[in-house]
Amino acid sequence: MTRENPGQFPFTRGIYSEMYKTRLWTMRQYAGFTTAEESNKRYKYLLDNGVSGLSVAFDLPTQIGYDSDHEMALGEVGKVGVPISTIEDLEILFKDIPLDSVSTSMTINATAGILLALYIVSAEKHNVAAEKLKGTIQNDILK
C-alpha cells in the first residue's frame, strides 16, 4: 500500500502540505439578511470581529431561481436570507469587501452556477481576477 502525503496527489490527506499547522481554519458565520445592504453591513461587522470568511445565506426565491418580483416569490423574499436577482444586488452585497483576501462560501444548490458567475463578474468589475477568489459553492441538486 502506498503512503499518501498531505499536499500531494490524490490529495486524500488535504491540499496543503502543512495543512492547518501553518494555516488556520477559515472561520465563518452563516448570514444573510432581508436586503443586500443589510447583509453587507453584517458581513463587514463579522469581518471586523474576527471571522476570516463569509458564508452567504440566500433567501428561498434566490435558491430556486426566482427573481424577487416573480409572483411565486411573493411572501418569501428576504425571509431566510439575502435576495439576489441581479448583478447589482451582488455588487451591493460585497461592496467594500476585499474579495481577493476573503474566502466566500455560498450555500445555493440548484442555482450555484448562476450565482458563481455573478460573483466572478462582480469581482472582475472591482479589478479582482477570478484566480484570486477563494471559497466554495454548494451544489446539491437534490435539495
C-alpha positions in Angstrom: 0.0 0.0 0.0 1.3 3.4 -0.9 1.6 6.1 1.8 -0.2 9.2 0.9 1.1 12.6 2.0 -0.8 15.9 2.5 -0.4 18.3 -0.4 0.3 15.5 -2.9 -1.9 13.7 -5.4 -4.5 12.3 -4.8 -5.0 14.9 -2.0 -6.9 12.5 0.2 -4.9 13.9 3.2 -5.6 17.5 2.2 -4.4 20.0 -0.4 -1.8 21.7 1.8 1.4 20.0 2.8 1.4 21.6 6.2 -2.4 21.6 6.5 -3.5 23.7 9.4 -0.2 23.8 11.2 0.6 27.0 9.3 -2.8 28.0 8.0 -5.7 28.3 10.4 -9.2 27.1 9.6 -11.5 29.6 7.9 -14.0 30.9 10.4 -17.4 31.7 9.0 -20.9 32.6 10.3 -23.8 31.7 8.0 -25.6 35.0 7.5 -27.9 36.8 5.1 -30.4 39.5 6.0 -33.5 41.0 4.3 -31.6 43.1 1.8 -28.1 43.2 0.2 -27.4 46.4 2.1 -28.2 44.9 5.5 -26.3 41.8 4.7 -23.3 43.8 3.6 -23.3 45.7 7.0 -23.4 42.3 8.8 -20.5 40.9 6.7 -18.4 43.9 7.5 -19.2 43.6 11.2 -18.3 39.9 11.2 -15.0 40.6 9.3 -14.2 43.4 11.8 -14.8 41.0 14.7 -12.7 38.0 13.8 -14.2 35.9 11.0 -11.9 35.1 8.2 -14.5 34.1 5.6 -18.1 34.7 4.7 -20.9 32.2 4.4 -23.8 33.7 2.4 -27.4 32.7 3.3 -29.7 33.2 0.3 -33.5 33.6 0.5 -35.7 30.8 -0.9 -36.6 32.6 -4.2 -32.9 33.0 -5.0 -32.2 29.4 -4.1 -34.7 28.1 -6.6 -34.1 30.7 -9.3 -36.9 33.2 -9.0 -36.4 36.9 -9.2 -37.7 38.8 -6.2 -40.6 40.3 -8.2 -41.8 36.9 -9.5 -45.3 36.0 -8.4 -44.1 32.7 -7.0 -41.7 34.6 -4.7 -44.5 36.6 -3.0 -44.1 36.5 0.8 -40.7 34.7 0.6 -38.3 37.5 -0.4 -35.7 38.1 2.2 -37.3 35.7 4.8 -34.4 33.3 5.3 -31.5 35.1 3.7 -30.5 37.7 1.2 -32.4 38.1 -2.0 -30.2 38.3 -5.1 -31.9 38.9 -8.5 -29.2 40.9 -10.4 -25.5 41.6 -10.6 -26.3 44.9 -8.9 -27.6 43.1 -5.9 -24.4 41.1 -5.6 -22.3 44.2 -6.0 -24.2 45.8 -3.1 -23.8 42.6 -1.1 -20.0 42.6 -1.4 -19.4 46.4 -1.6 -16.1 47.4 0.1 -15.3 43.8 1.0 -11.8 42.6 -0.3 -12.9 39.6 -2.3 -9.2 38.8 -3.1 -8.5 38.2 0.5 -11.8 37.0 2.0 -13.0 33.4 1.4 -16.7 33.2 0.5 -18.9 30.2 0.8 -22.3 30.1 -0.9 -24.9 27.6 0.0 -27.1 27.9 -3.0 -27.6 24.4 -4.7 -29.6 24.5 -7.9 -28.6 28.0 -8.9 -25.0 27.6 -7.9 -23.6 28.1 -11.4 -25.6 31.3 -11.9 -24.5 32.8 -8.5 -20.9 31.8 -9.1 -20.9 33.5 -12.5 -22.4 36.7 -10.9 -19.8 36.5 -8.2 -16.9 36.2 -10.6 -18.3 39.1 -12.8 -18.8 41.3 -9.7 -15.2 40.6 -8.6 -13.8 41.4 -12.0 -15.7 44.7 -12.1 -13.8 45.6 -8.9 -10.4 44.6 -10.5 -10.2 41.2 -8.7 -9.2 38.4 -11.1 -11.1 35.1 -10.9 -7.8 33.4 -10.0 -7.7 35.5 -6.8 -11.1 34.4 -5.5 -11.3 31.8 -2.7 -14.2 29.9 -1.3 -16.8 27.2 -2.0 -20.3 26.7 -3.5 -22.7 24.0 -2.5 -24.4 22.4 -5.5 -26.7 19.7 -4.1 -29.3 19.5 -6.8 -31.5 17.2 -4.6 -32.1 20.0 -2.1 
